[in-house]
Amino acid sequence: MAWRANLSRNLKELRVLFSPSSAESAATRSFIEKNYTDLKTHNPKLPILIREATSIQPQLWARYDLGVERGIQLEGLTEEQISKALEDLVKVGASLKS
């Protein structure tokens, strides 16, 4: 999980959107509860924005240099799949830098 330390090198901002009560957002809520502290510890200056809104589908958004953004719908994904999706977004950021 060394990629977690590369978040701040490859991203300018990370946003997580989910519903505080819907079943579709349960895995996303659990992922945040279990991983936020670790992500923030490894990337203290990276803005990690957690946005709760009723009736919203769970989403993960990454903002890179020059305002480039990529988003992933998280509905139906497990915590492990959400972690993999975040890793993929970090890899996209690394490829944009090269």
Residue pairs with C-beta under 8 A, 6 or more apart in sequence:
3 87
3 90
3 91
4 38
4 39
4 42
4 43
5 42
5 43
6 90
6 94
7 14
7 39
7 42
7 43
7 46
7 90
8 42
8 43
8 45
8 46
9 93
9 94
10 64
10 90
10 91
10 92
10 93
10 94
10 96
10 97
11 46
11 62
11 63
11 64
11 89
11 90
11 93
12 46
12 47
12 63
12 64
12 65
13 46
13 47
13 48
13 49
13 62
13 63
14 39
14 46
14 47
14 48
14 49
14 60
14 61
14 62
14 63
14 86
14 89
15 49
15 51
15 59
15 60
15 61
15 62
15 63
16 28
16 32
16 48
16 49
16 50
16 51
16 58
16 59
16 60
16 61
17 51
17 52
17 53
17 56
17 58
17 59
17 60
17 61
18 25
18 28
18 29
18 32
18 51
18 52
18 53
18 56
18 58
18 59
18 74
19 25
19 52
19 53
19 54
19 55
19 56
19 57
19 58
20 29
20 52
20 54
21 54
22 54
22 55
24 57
24 58
24 75
24 76
25 56
25 57
25 58
25 74
27 58
27 74
27 77
27 78
27 79
27 82
28 58
28 60
28 74
28 77
28 82
30 79
31 79
31 82
31 83
32 50
34 79
35 83
36 48
36 50
39 48
40 46
40 48
57 73
57 74
57 75
58 73
58 74
58 75
58 77
59 71
59 72
59 73
59 74
60 71
60 72
60 74
60 82
60 85
60 86
60 89
61 69
61 70
61 71
61 72
62 69
62 70
62 71
62 89
62 90
62 92
62 93
63 69
64 70
64 92
64 93
64 96
65 96
65 97
68 96
70 89
70 92
72 85
72 88
72 89
74 82
74 85
77 85
